[in-house]
Each structure stands twice: as C-alpha cells, then as structure tokens.
C-alpha cells in the first residue's frame, strides 16, 4: 500500500498535507498529497510501493496536529453497485487480512453527513460478510476503515489500533452539559480526553488541586475544573457565571491574563485567550520557567497563512527555552474537533 488517507477539519487540507509531507520526510519516506479544498481529507501517495504501511508503523500518530485520523489504503473503489455494495467491498477488505474491528465513516462535510444513514444501514450486513469470510480476529492489532465519499465511492484501509485515534473520523463526540456557562467548555474536556490517558485522570485531574484559568469569563473552562473538584483562580476583567461563583471553588481575579502571576504555584494552567500565538507562547514560557504551574492546556489562534509553520515555530521556541532552563519537556499540539481557527496545546515538564 502506498496511499495514506488522513481525515482533517474542512479548510485545513493544505496544513494536513504539509504536516504529513514533513513527518514522512523525517523518516525518509517521500511522496505527494492529493488535496481538494474543504473536502475534509487528503491522500498522501508515497513513492515506495509499501510506504503507507511503513508510515503507520513507524510514525507516531500523536505527532499529528491537523490530521484527526489516518489509515493505509489502496485506490478509491468506484462504481459501487447500489444493489450490492457488499460484494466488491468485501473483495477489497480481504486484501488487508484479519482485523480486530471495523469502523464505517464519512468525511466531516455536509455531503458526508448526508451519508450517515447509509453507513448505519451498511454496518450490520458488512460486518456479517466479514465474519463469514473470517476477517475478524481478537489477536489482530489492526482496525479496518471504510469511508464512503459518495454512495458509489469509498476508501478501504487499515490502521493500528494502538497508533491511531480511538474515535471514528478522529472526532470525540461530547454532549454540552446544561449547567456549563458556554460551549467553550467542550474544548477543555476534549483536550483532556486527547492528551491525558483515562487511567491518569484521578491522579492528574484530581479533586483538591489548584488551577488558574486565564481569560476565564464567563467560565466555560473554569466549569470543567470545578467539576473535577479543583479550586480555581479565574482571571478576567469580564463577568463570571453566577452559579460557578456560588460553588465556593472559584476566586474571580479582575486582571489582564497576560499580566497575572499567582502568589503560589498551582497544579494547572489553562488559557483560551484570543491573541497572537507569539504572545501566548511567551506567556506559557514565563509560567513554566518561573515554576508557576506543573501542567497546562492552552490555545493558539492561527494566522490566515502558514498555519502549520506558525504552530511548529511556537512549539520549537517553547521546547528550546524550557530545555535551556533545565526542564524535560512533553509537549503536543492538536486541532481538536471543537477548535476552529486554532490549535490546542498541552505542556508538561519534569
């Protein structure tokens, strides 16, 4: 297989293409991307006959910023007969060998959403056909992806279960809690799901911890911290949600988030301030070099052009400055489903 299918946010195909070209090149695997504006996916075609299979084994999925999900695949399967899509797709699936599970997807576009009904109806008969063909095995580490581009066009491929997103299309489906002050609350919840393993939540997001939320009003991110039982310094000149303040876990600091400094170190810093990425980066560096916090989630609002390069520049600067200060750095960026013209960063030092 020499094709990689990568899901991404509509409008960020160029960034996704630049990213896979860069990461694959670092491993000595070269190729080119097929992109279509606002299609919500790209195809990366490697020059090596088995380049895609090598990449999904050698490249760590957590390195991706703009790619939501990926899998190695062959060419698009076209001209699927509406009366019997199972037979040609099963023939294609048999070329990939045994898999642990099947996920049937669309792309994240309006056209893709219109195909969701087809995906639901097709799942049971296709799974039945795969079982009859002995294509499922609990010992396999591979997941099969079937992505319908239209009713007669689809891609089939595989990804390692332990080196890909656990969610279909790479999208974490979350419900907005009625009590949350804003939809922004879902950004922080998704970030935790993406960056922190579930078994680590009790230790790293435990009750009684202390946190600072910069640019907190009206309290979407603060609400998540309070929900985990933390005590929060909510920093913003704007008003905070009254119900949040009544919990007794929030202290509202009327201050500019860029100027605020805690009197004592805290466990967590979270920041969703709308400003230039370079300025947010400088603030993050200051908080960690001064040991104001141990862990952080923050957003970088992206420019209109060179968005991938801007994120990499900020990442390299953070790593360089903190390593000079003697820290070992664990940093990761991701354009989450609930992000728009931004990416979310997670930083932890040792």
TORTORGU-350360 format. One record per residue (C-alpha): residue number from 1; residue in one letter; y, z, x. Coordinates in steps of 0.001 Angstrom, whole numbers, plus 500000, padded with zeros to 6 digits. Layout:
<rs>
r resi NUM&resn a&y Y&z Z&x X
...
</rs>
This chain:
<rs>
r resi 1&resn x&y 500000&z 500000&x 500000
r resi 2&resn x&y 503403&z 499088&x 501347
r resi 3&resn x&y 505595&z 499941&x 498332
r resi 4&resn x&y 507230&z 503278&x 497555
r resi 5&resn x&y 508577&z 503944&x 494059
r resi 6&resn x&y 511388&z 506513&x 494001
r resi 7&resn x&y 512970&z 507974&x 490857
r resi 8&resn x&y 516676&z 508875&x 491122
r resi 9&resn x&y 519728&z 509557&x 488979
r resi 10&resn x&y 521180&z 506390&x 487399
r resi 11&resn x&y 524045&z 505137&x 489554
r resi 12&resn x&y 522686&z 506663&x 492766
r resi 13&resn x&y 520263&z 503888&x 493721
r resi 14&resn x&y 522237&z 502996&x 496873
r resi 15&resn x&y 522179&z 506603&x 498063
r resi 16&resn x&y 518451&z 506852&x 497404
r resi 17&resn x&y 517877&z 503609&x 499316
r resi 18&resn x&y 519972&z 504767&x 502285
r resi 19&resn x&y 518077&z 508040&x 502349
r resi 20&resn x&y 514537&z 506604&x 502399
r resi 21&resn x&y 515565&z 503999&x 504986
r resi 22&resn x&y 516923&z 506780&x 507202
r resi 23&resn x&y 513958&z 509151&x 506788
r resi 24&resn x&y 511317&z 506436&x 507157
r resi 25&resn x&y 513080&z 505091&x 510253
r resi 26&resn x&y 512895&z 508519&x 511879
r resi 27&resn x&y 509096&z 508213&x 511599
r resi 28&resn x&y 509056&z 504680&x 512981
r resi 29&resn x&y 508286&z 503054&x 509616
r resi 30&resn x&y 510748&z 500332&x 508694
r resi 31&resn x&y 511346&z 498292&x 505589
r resi 32&resn x&y 513895&z 497331&x 502953
r resi 33&resn x&y 514857&z 498516&x 499469
r resi 34&resn x&y 514893&z 496652&x 496189
r resi 35&resn x&y 517625&z 498142&x 494009
r resi 36&resn x&y 519259&z 497429&x 490681
r resi 37&resn x&y 522440&z 499208&x 489639
r resi 38&resn x&y 521862&z 502057&x 487146
r resi 39&resn x&y 518105&z 501369&x 486953
r resi 40&resn x&y 517297&z 504994&x 487955
r resi 41&resn x&y 514721&z 503908&x 490558
r resi 42&resn x&y 514298&z 501921&x 493740
r resi 43&resn x&y 511393&z 500259&x 495508
r resi 44&resn x&y 511107&z 500685&x 499260
r resi 45&resn x&y 508966&z 497951&x 500796
r resi 46&resn x&y 507620&z 498708&x 504261
r resi 47&resn x&y 506784&z 496094&x 506896
r resi 48&resn x&y 503457&z 497817&x 507618
r resi 49&resn x&y 500519&z 496992&x 505267
r resi 50&resn x&y 499794&z 500696&x 504668
r resi 51&resn x&y 503305&z 502010&x 505333
r resi 52&resn x&y 503839&z 503664&x 501951
r resi 53&resn x&y 500561&z 505588&x 502195
r resi 54&resn x&y 501592&z 506806&x 505645
r resi 55&resn x&y 505009&z 507906&x 504434
r resi 56&resn x&y 503744&z 510052&x 501544
r resi 57&resn x&y 501525&z 511861&x 504053
r resi 58&resn x&y 503943&z 512149&x 506995
r resi 59&resn x&y 507328&z 512677&x 505292
r resi 60&resn x&y 508025&z 515999&x 503584
r resi 61&resn x&y 509283&z 515471&x 500044
r resi 62&resn x&y 511612&z 518484&x 500277
r resi 63&resn x&y 513781&z 516485&x 502699
r resi 64&resn x&y 514952&z 514178&x 499926
r resi 65&resn x&y 518385&z 514722&x 498430
r resi 66&resn x&y 518691&z 511872&x 495951
r resi 67&resn x&y 515039&z 510986&x 495270
r resi 68&resn x&y 513670&z 513020&x 492348
r resi 69&resn x&y 510055&z 511872&x 492611
r resi 70&resn x&y 508047&z 509358&x 494646
r resi 71&resn x&y 504689&z 507673&x 494845
r resi 72&resn x&y 502996&z 504908&x 496818
r resi 73&resn x&y 502273&z 501867&x 494671
r resi 74&resn x&y 501450&z 498180&x 494590
r resi 75&resn x&y 503463&z 495380&x 492994
r resi 76&resn x&y 504622&z 495722&x 489398
r resi 77&resn x&y 501915&z 494997&x 486851
r resi 78&resn x&y 503455&z 492436&x 484484
r resi 79&resn x&y 502483&z 490639&x 481296
r resi 80&resn x&y 500530&z 493579&x 479898
r resi 81&resn x&y 498932&z 492520&x 476617
r resi 82&resn x&y 500358&z 494651&x 473814
r resi 83&resn x&y 496983&z 494699&x 472051
r resi 84&resn x&y 495167&z 496090&x 475119
r resi 85&resn x&y 497205&z 497645&x 477917
r resi 86&resn x&y 494353&z 499947&x 478927
r resi 87&resn x&y 492054&z 497340&x 480480
r resi 88&resn x&y 494449&z 495847&x 483089
r resi 89&resn x&y 495971&z 499243&x 483916
r resi 90&resn x&y 492532&z 500813&x 484357
r resi 91&resn x&y 491594&z 497980&x 486730
r resi 92&resn x&y 494734&z 498774&x 488725
r resi 93&resn x&y 494024&z 502507&x 488686
r resi 94&resn x&y 490536&z 502014&x 490118
r resi 95&resn x&y 492099&z 500675&x 493301
r resi 96&resn x&y 493594&z 504096&x 494093
r resi 97&resn x&y 490407&z 506145&x 493973
r resi 98&resn x&y 489951&z 509613&x 492475
r resi 99&resn x&y 492943&z 511719&x 491403
r resi 100&resn x&y 493397&z 515258&x 490147
r resi 101&resn x&y 495791&z 514452&x 487338
r resi 102&resn x&y 497704&z 511703&x 485540
r resi 103&resn x&y 501371&z 511603&x 484608
r resi 104&resn x&y 502824&z 508836&x 482445
r resi 105&resn x&y 506566&z 508374&x 482923
r resi 106&resn x&y 509569&z 506190&x 482222
r resi 107&resn x&y 512787&z 505883&x 484195
r resi 108&resn x&y 515817&z 508028&x 483341
r resi 109&resn x&y 517796&z 505413&x 481415
r resi 110&resn x&y 518461&z 504768&x 477727
r resi 111&resn x&y 515930&z 501950&x 477865
r resi 112&resn x&y 513451&z 504299&x 479483
r resi 113&resn x&y 513914&z 506926&x 476764
r resi 114&resn x&y 513053&z 504309&x 474136
r resi 115&resn x&y 509611&z 504031&x 475788
r resi 116&resn x&y 508824&z 507744&x 475492
r resi 117&resn x&y 506923&z 507153&x 472250
r resi 118&resn x&y 504717&z 504569&x 473932
r resi 119&resn x&y 503991&z 507000&x 476774
r resi 120&resn x&y 502880&z 509741&x 474372
r resi 121&resn x&y 500622&z 507429&x 472382
r resi 122&resn x&y 499153&z 505856&x 475519
r resi 123&resn x&y 498295&z 509091&x 477344
r resi 124&resn x&y 495120&z 510050&x 475438
r resi 125&resn x&y 493405&z 506630&x 475473
r resi 126&resn x&y 494248&z 506006&x 479126
r resi 127&resn x&y 493016&z 509446&x 480204
r resi 128&resn x&y 489812&z 508818&x 478237
r resi 129&resn x&y 489306&z 505471&x 480000
r resi 130&resn x&y 489953&z 507059&x 483408
r resi 131&resn x&y 487398&z 509807&x 482709
r resi 132&resn x&y 484840&z 507247&x 481638
r resi 133&resn x&y 485458&z 505459&x 484948
r resi 134&resn x&y 485041&z 508765&x 486864
r resi 135&resn x&y 488565&z 508604&x 488296
r resi 136&resn x&y 489342&z 512320&x 487854
r resi 137&resn x&y 488201&z 514901&x 490407
r resi 138&resn x&y 489278&z 518529&x 490740
r resi 139&resn x&y 488790&z 518192&x 494510
r resi 140&resn x&y 491375&z 515427&x 494848
r resi 141&resn x&y 494895&z 516244&x 496076
r resi 142&resn x&y 496399&z 513123&x 494510
r resi 143&resn x&y 498324&z 512600&x 491292
r resi 144&resn x&y 498374&z 509225&x 489546
r resi 145&resn x&y 501693&z 507946&x 488236
r resi 146&resn x&y 502043&z 505310&x 485540
r resi 147&resn x&y 505662&z 504302&x 484956
r resi 148&resn x&y 506465&z 501960&x 482104
r resi 149&resn x&y 509506&z 499795&x 482858
r resi 150&resn x&y 509054&z 497973&x 479541
r resi 151&resn x&y 506304&z 497582&x 477001
r resi 152&resn x&y 504687&z 494894&x 479149
r resi 153&resn x&y 505663&z 496008&x 482676
r resi 154&resn x&y 504528&z 499046&x 484634
r resi 155&resn x&y 504001&z 500513&x 488086
r resi 156&resn x&y 500870&z 502410&x 489085
r resi 157&resn x&y 500650&z 504608&x 492149
r resi 158&resn x&y 499734&z 507953&x 493665
r resi 159&resn x&y 501477&z 510924&x 495259
r resi 160&resn x&y 500094&z 514073&x 496934
r resi 161&resn x&y 500229&z 516991&x 494501
r resi 162&resn x&y 501444&z 519284&x 497293
r resi 163&resn x&y 504060&z 516817&x 498616
r resi 164&resn x&y 505916&z 515663&x 495527
r resi 165&resn x&y 507786&z 517074&x 492564
r resi 166&resn x&y 505591&z 519063&x 490146
r resi 167&resn x&y 507590&z 517720&x 487190
r resi 168&resn x&y 507273&z 514280&x 485534
r resi 169&resn x&y 510036&z 511978&x 486824
r resi 170&resn x&y 511043&z 514893&x 489042
r resi 171&resn x&y 513028&z 516412&x 486159
r resi 172&resn x&y 512916&z 520142&x 485435
r resi 173&resn x&y 513133&z 520484&x 481656
r resi 174&resn x&y 515100&z 523613&x 480766
r resi 175&resn x&y 516466&z 524907&x 477478
r resi 176&resn x&y 520051&z 526100&x 477247
r resi 177&resn x&y 519979&z 529801&x 476272
r resi 178&resn x&y 522163&z 530518&x 473232
r resi 179&resn x&y 523713&z 533513&x 474996
r resi 180&resn x&y 524854&z 531558&x 478078
r resi 181&resn x&y 528634&z 531021&x 478320
r resi 182&resn x&y 528326&z 527372&x 479463
r resi 183&resn x&y 525874&z 524546&x 480170
r resi 184&resn x&y 526573&z 525064&x 483881
r resi 185&resn x&y 524104&z 527955&x 483716
r resi 186&resn x&y 521261&z 525402&x 483851
r resi 187&resn x&y 522364&z 524210&x 487316
r resi 188&resn x&y 521663&z 527573&x 488913
r resi 189&resn x&y 518404&z 528081&x 487029
r resi 190&resn x&y 517189&z 524626&x 488102
r resi 191&resn x&y 518264&z 525325&x 491692
r resi 192&resn x&y 516115&z 528441&x 491773
r resi 193&resn x&y 513138&z 526536&x 490386
r resi 194&resn x&y 513603&z 523840&x 493007
r resi 195&resn x&y 514421&z 525895&x 496099
r resi 196&resn x&y 512514&z 529152&x 495600
r resi 197&resn x&y 508770&z 529405&x 495037
r resi 198&resn x&y 507841&z 531195&x 491807
r resi 199&resn x&y 505880&z 533854&x 493693
r resi 200&resn x&y 509043&z 534761&x 495653
r resi 201&resn x&y 511344&z 535310&x 492680
r resi 202&resn x&y 510692&z 539041&x 492306
r resi 203&resn x&y 511478&z 539629&x 495983
r resi 204&resn x&y 514417&z 537269&x 496471
r resi 205&resn x&y 515912&z 537359&x 492959
r resi 206&resn x&y 515153&z 540956&x 492144
r resi 207&resn x&y 516861&z 543463&x 489883
r resi 208&resn x&y 519410&z 545671&x 491602
r resi 209&resn x&y 520531&z 543028&x 494091
r resi 210&resn x&y 524222&z 542320&x 494587
r resi 211&resn x&y 525803&z 538899&x 494323
r resi 212&resn x&y 529156&z 537132&x 494443
r resi 213&resn x&y 529948&z 534177&x 492178
r resi 214&resn x&y 532909&z 532151&x 493449
r resi 215&resn x&y 534675&z 530120&x 490768
r resi 216&resn x&y 532768&z 532093&x 488157
r resi 217&resn x&y 534686&z 531573&x 484865
r resi 218&resn x&y 533557&z 531535&x 482134
r resi 219&resn x&y 530320&z 532856&x 483646
r resi 220&resn x&y 527500&z 530307&x 483439
r resi 221&resn x&y 526154&z 531137&x 486896
r resi 222&resn x&y 527019&z 534829&x 486601
r resi 223&resn x&y 524904&z 534942&x 483420
r resi 224&resn x&y 521830&z 533855&x 485383
r resi 225&resn x&y 522427&z 536551&x 487995
r resi 226&resn x&y 522900&z 539225&x 485326
r resi 227&resn x&y 519771&z 538008&x 483572
r resi 228&resn x&y 517835&z 538747&x 486785
r resi 229&resn x&y 519236&z 542284&x 486796
r resi 230&resn x&y 521786&z 541764&x 489579
r resi 231&resn x&y 525262&z 543267&x 489925
r resi 232&resn x&y 527897&z 540563&x 490283
r resi 233&resn x&y 531408&z 540235&x 491654
r resi 234&resn x&y 532708&z 537313&x 489560
r resi 235&resn x&y 535633&z 535744&x 491392
r resi 236&resn x&y 538013&z 533559&x 489380
r resi 237&resn x&y 541552&z 533614&x 488043
r resi 238&resn x&y 540218&z 532343&x 484706
r resi 239&resn x&y 538804&z 534492&x 481874
r resi 240&resn x&y 535164&z 535612&x 481854
r resi 241&resn x&y 532853&z 535715&x 478845
r resi 242&resn x&y 533324&z 538992&x 476938
r resi 243&resn x&y 529629&z 539588&x 476341
r resi 244&resn x&y 528941&z 539263&x 480073
r resi 245&resn x&y 531600&z 541838&x 480881
r resi 246&resn x&y 530089&z 544250&x 478351
r resi 247&resn x&y 526800&z 544341&x 480294
r resi 248&resn x&y 528400&z 546620&x 482877
r resi 249&resn x&y 526871&z 544496&x 485650
r resi 250&resn x&y 529930&z 542320&x 486281
r resi 251&resn x&y 533161&z 543100&x 488106
r resi 252&resn x&y 535809&z 540451&x 487491
r resi 253&resn x&y 537890&z 539755&x 490595
r resi 254&resn x&y 541117&z 537865&x 489845
r resi 255&resn x&y 541327&z 535909&x 493077
r resi 256&resn x&y 541053&z 532491&x 494716
r resi 257&resn x&y 537398&z 531908&x 495585
r resi 258&resn x&y 538257&z 530417&x 498968
r resi 259&resn x&y 540254&z 533493&x 499978
r resi 260&resn x&y 537949&z 536203&x 498630
r resi 261&resn x&y 535962&z 538375&x 501029
r resi 262&resn x&y 533561&z 541101&x 499869
r resi 263&resn x&y 534084&z 544666&x 501050
r resi 264&resn x&y 530342&z 544998&x 501704
r resi 265&resn x&y 527649&z 542383&x 502441
r resi 266&resn x&y 525770&z 541099&x 499398
r resi 267&resn x&y 522352&z 539552&x 498851
r resi 268&resn x&y 523523&z 536340&x 497200
r resi 269&resn x&y 526489&z 533993&x 497211
r resi 270&resn x&y 526716&z 531322&x 494505
r resi 271&resn x&y 529569&z 528837&x 494298
r resi 272&resn x&y 530363&z 525983&x 491899
r resi 273&resn x&y 533986&z 525379&x 492889
r resi 274&resn x&y 535331&z 521848&x 492426
r resi 275&resn x&y 536910&z 520925&x 495773
r resi 276&resn x&y 536435&z 518682&x 498794
r resi 277&resn x&y 532976&z 519010&x 500394
r resi 278&resn x&y 534505&z 519763&x 503794
r resi 279&resn x&y 536421&z 522740&x 502410
r resi 280&resn x&y 533368&z 524190&x 500659
r resi 281&resn x&y 531381&z 523673&x 503870
r resi 282&resn x&y 533943&z 525647&x 505875
r resi 283&resn x&y 533779&z 528485&x 503366
r resi 284&resn x&y 529969&z 528580&x 503487
r resi 285&resn x&y 530028&z 528706&x 507294
r resi 286&resn x&y 532502&z 531595&x 507184
r resi 287&resn x&y 530389&z 533624&x 504760
r resi 288&resn x&y 527275&z 533337&x 506896
r resi 289&resn x&y 528846&z 533766&x 510329
r resi 290&resn x&y 530543&z 536934&x 509064
r resi 291&resn x&y 527220&z 538047&x 507517
r resi 292&resn x&y 528754&z 538448&x 504063
r resi 293&resn x&y 525500&z 537263&x 502419
r resi 294&resn x&y 521848&z 536516&x 503150
r resi 295&resn x&y 521240&z 533568&x 500852
r resi 296&resn x&y 523391&z 531057&x 498944
r resi 297&resn x&y 523365&z 528294&x 496349
r resi 298&resn x&y 526445&z 526080&x 496284
r resi 299&resn x&y 527576&z 522686&x 495045
r resi 300&resn x&y 529259&z 519854&x 496934
r resi 301&resn x&y 531330&z 517480&x 494801
r resi 302&resn x&y 530728&z 513987&x 496168
r resi 303&resn x&y 533282&z 511290&x 497021
r resi 304&resn x&y 533085&z 507850&x 495412
r resi 305&resn x&y 531756&z 506157&x 498555
r resi 306&resn x&y 529449&z 507091&x 501455
r resi 307&resn x&y 527985&z 509920&x 499397
r resi 308&resn x&y 524745&z 510221&x 501339
r resi 309&resn x&y 526592&z 510244&x 504660
r resi 310&resn x&y 529023&z 512887&x 503385
r resi 311&resn x&y 526195&z 515264&x 502492
r resi 312&resn x&y 524457&z 514710&x 505839
r resi 313&resn x&y 527727&z 515340&x 507677
r resi 314&resn x&y 528216&z 518661&x 505857
r resi 315&resn x&y 524598&z 519651&x 506480
r resi 316&resn x&y 524791&z 518879&x 510196
r resi 317&resn x&y 528016&z 520846&x 510512
r resi 318&resn x&y 526562&z 523920&x 508796
r resi 319&resn x&y 523418&z 523836&x 510948
r resi 320&resn x&y 525371&z 523301&x 514158
r resi 321&resn x&y 527856&z 526121&x 513544
r resi 322&resn x&y 525272&z 528661&x 512408
r resi 323&resn x&y 522856&z 527881&x 515224
r resi 324&resn x&y 525721&z 528366&x 517697
r resi 325&resn x&y 526232&z 531774&x 516085
r resi 326&resn x&y 522598&z 532627&x 516817
r resi 327&resn x&y 521019&z 532076&x 513396
r resi 328&resn x&y 517820&z 530260&x 512494
r resi 329&resn x&y 518753&z 528080&x 509535
r resi 330&resn x&y 516777&z 526995&x 506460
r resi 331&resn x&y 518934&z 524529&x 504508
r resi 332&resn x&y 518176&z 522000&x 501821
r resi 333&resn x&y 520227&z 519793&x 499509
r resi 334&resn x&y 519168&z 518221&x 496218
r resi 335&resn x&y 520843&z 516256&x 493476
r resi 336&resn x&y 519421&z 518209&x 490580
r resi 337&resn x&y 518941&z 516855&x 487078
r resi 338&resn x&y 521844&z 518992&x 485835
r resi 339&resn x&y 524125&z 517812&x 488643
r resi 340&resn x&y 526384&z 514828&x 488080
r resi 341&resn x&y 528692&z 513610&x 490845
r resi 342&resn x&y 527498&z 516407&x 493094
r resi 343&resn x&y 524572&z 517854&x 495002
r resi 344&resn x&y 523357&z 521432&x 495176
r resi 345&resn x&y 522699&z 523163&x 498474
r resi 346&resn x&y 520515&z 526149&x 499287
r resi 347&resn x&y 521010&z 528069&x 502518
r resi 348&resn x&y 519136&z 530967&x 504045
r resi 349&resn x&y 519405&z 532325&x 507592
r resi 350&resn x&y 517194&z 534522&x 509729
</rs>
